Amino acid sequence: MNLRTPLVALSTAVLFAACSTDLAVAPMKAPTGAKLSVSTGGGPGSYIVLVRGSSLSSFAQKVAALGGSVTYANEKFGFATVSGISASAATQLGAISGVTDVQADVAITLESPASEVVADASLTGDPSISSVTNPAGAILFGRQWNMRLISAPAAWAAGKLGSAEVRVAILDTGIDYNSLDANGLVDGSRSTSLMDSYIRNLQSADTLLDTTQVLARADNLIRATYFPSRAAYTDFNGHGTNVASQVSSIGFAFAGVTSRTTLMAVKVLGSNGSGSLGTVLGGVLYAADHGADVANMSLGGAFSKSGNGRALGIINKVFNYAKQQGMLIVVSAGNSGIDIQHDGNLNVNYCDAPHVLCVSSVGLARATTNPDEPAFYTNYGKNAIGVAAPGGNATLDAAGHLVATPGWPWGVSQASWVYGMCAKNALAGFTATNIPVLLGCQSGGAFIGYIGTSQASPHVAGLAALLIAEYGKGNPMLIKKLIERSGDPMDPDLGGAFGDTRINVQRALGL
């Protein structure tokens, strides 16, 4: 289901001219909702490779001899991604001693059930003046139906705010690390970007881009050219910043489930919300090897099982490795409204991978309806979904469009949005000459609302962080069971299709 809602948008965007510090005002371009990309190529000549028994340095030399390059390597696990080689060269690569598997990479794209809503509250101030010890005191907490639903305020009142020693990796589009709510929470020494290339969103106009345009739009190149003072994991999309703030926030504007948990930005998706299976799996390995206790994966990825058995085998190996390193992986169930339990030929959003905690979405369809109503877009499946969490919901008309309904505490709205600060460097898109156009959030005072299982998942990751602070590190399956068994029961008439419970932070902590 592809929905569009009007943006309550800022009036201008900033157009950056190449090799110039002069700014020119350009018309605002509304971001488009991203769609699910199924079994599409990750770009010409891109491959995932498993290597055994030889150093990756010598492997890189062999790849270079075949005309390609290694774009990411994890020597401990024996995993690499390569680009720039032909199909025949990939066959030669597979014949190299120590190479155990070569698979063509696969593109993935964020799926959004509706366009985001942006507002400028002109929030200003010193982010060090925060509500770390009282998240309910955040300026805009009144909009956070989601935190009240899961009884997070009761946990905060009892002093359960998380620990800086617990780290949650956000595998996403990056994080606006010095936003009003994230300032001081993001560990820059452990954060990274794997986006040195631009992965086309094949459900959009990206299909019309030529090679020059693709090369010019890589996140790492954009950062170096237009934002050289920003860290490599800067968020040019906005999605990752919103997701991260549900896990942990210092509570200036909005509260997170925790206020002290350390965040790690692991950028595996670019400004257009697209990445590849190789960047995602590389991100999982990176997070597991750099001390993440939890990894949140609010990102797309649906693969046909037919003909992809070896690729699915690589996914399972990577996720097993993460468990062995003591990292819990929390994933969003996806926004296609499908039964992933009975779609036997589809592996959706890693919910079939071992040891993961797969999260469905609930929320208010109207201001006065049941907040535990399954969201119109959420995927479901009795044995696939581990638990439900607030991700937002809406009422649809006969044509499938969002309907504005009265009664919301913030005025007439189209959805029970899950709010966070709008990333200052979020892009609305690019000009025809590949110059980035800012969305209009660069003041730092704008906030943005999303709905989706992407927003549900980080609530669960935040709860996991609180439980790890209580019970200790290194036992992800214990944390998973505690979360699944401690929530508020879902409507039994749903048959467990959306999870047996919706998370309850207070109950999970035994309060």
HELIX and SHEET records of a PDB file:
HELIX    1   1 LEU A   56  ALA A   65  1                                  10    
HELIX    2   2 ALA A   87  GLY A   94  1                                   8    
HELIX    3   3 PRO A  135  GLY A  137  5                                   3    
HELIX    4   4 PHE A  141  ARG A  143  5                                   3    
HELIX    5   5 TRP A  145  LEU A  149  1                                   5    
HELIX    6   6 ALA A  152  ALA A  157  1                                   6    
HELIX    7   7 ALA A  205  LEU A  208  5                                   4    
HELIX    8   8 THR A  211  ALA A  216  1                                   6    
HELIX    9   9 ASP A  219  TYR A  226  1                                   8    
HELIX   10  10 HIS A  239  VAL A  247  1                                   9    
HELIX   11  11 LEU A  277  ASP A  289  1                                  13    
HELIX   12  12 GLY A  309  GLN A  324  1                                  16    
HELIX   13  13 THR A  453  TYR A  471  1                                  19    
HELIX   14  14 PRO A  476  SER A  486  1                                  11    
HELIX   15  15 PRO A  492  LEU A  494  5                                   3    
HELIX   16  16 VAL A  505  ALA A  508  1                                   4    
SHEET    1   A 2 THR A  12  PHE A  16  0                                        
SHEET    2   A 2 LEU A  23  PRO A  27 -1                                        
SHEET    1   B 3 THR A  40  GLY A  41  0                                        
SHEET    2   B 3 VAL A 106  THR A 109 -1                                        
SHEET    3   B 3 SER A 274  SER A 276 -1                                        
SHEET    1   C 4 SER A  69  ASN A  74  0                                        
SHEET    2   C 4 PHE A  79  SER A  83 -1                                        
SHEET    3   C 4 TYR A  47  VAL A  51 -1                                        
SHEET    4   C 4 VAL A  99  ALA A 104 -1                                        
SHEET    1   D 3 VAL A 117  ASP A 120  0                                        
SHEET    2   D 3 ALA A 446  TYR A 450 -1                                        
SHEET    3   D 3 VAL A 418  MET A 421 -1                                        
SHEET    1   E 7 THR A 192  SER A 193  0                                        
SHEET    2   E 7 THR A 262  LYS A 267  1                                        
SHEET    3   E 7 ARG A 167  ASP A 172  1                                        
SHEET    4   E 7 VAL A 294  MET A 297  1                                        
SHEET    5   E 7 LEU A 328  SER A 332  1                                        
SHEET    6   E 7 LEU A 357  VAL A 362  1                                        
SHEET    7   E 7 VAL A 387  PRO A 390  1                                        
SHEET    1   F 2 ALA A 302  SER A 304  0                                        
SHEET    2   F 2 LEU A 346  VAL A 348 -1                                        
SHEET    1   G 2 LEU A 427  PHE A 430  0                                        
SHEET    2   G 2 PRO A 436  LEU A 438 -1                                        
SHEET    1   H 2 ASP A 488  PRO A 489  0                                        
SHEET    2   H 2 THR A 501  ARG A 502 -1                                        
END                                                                             
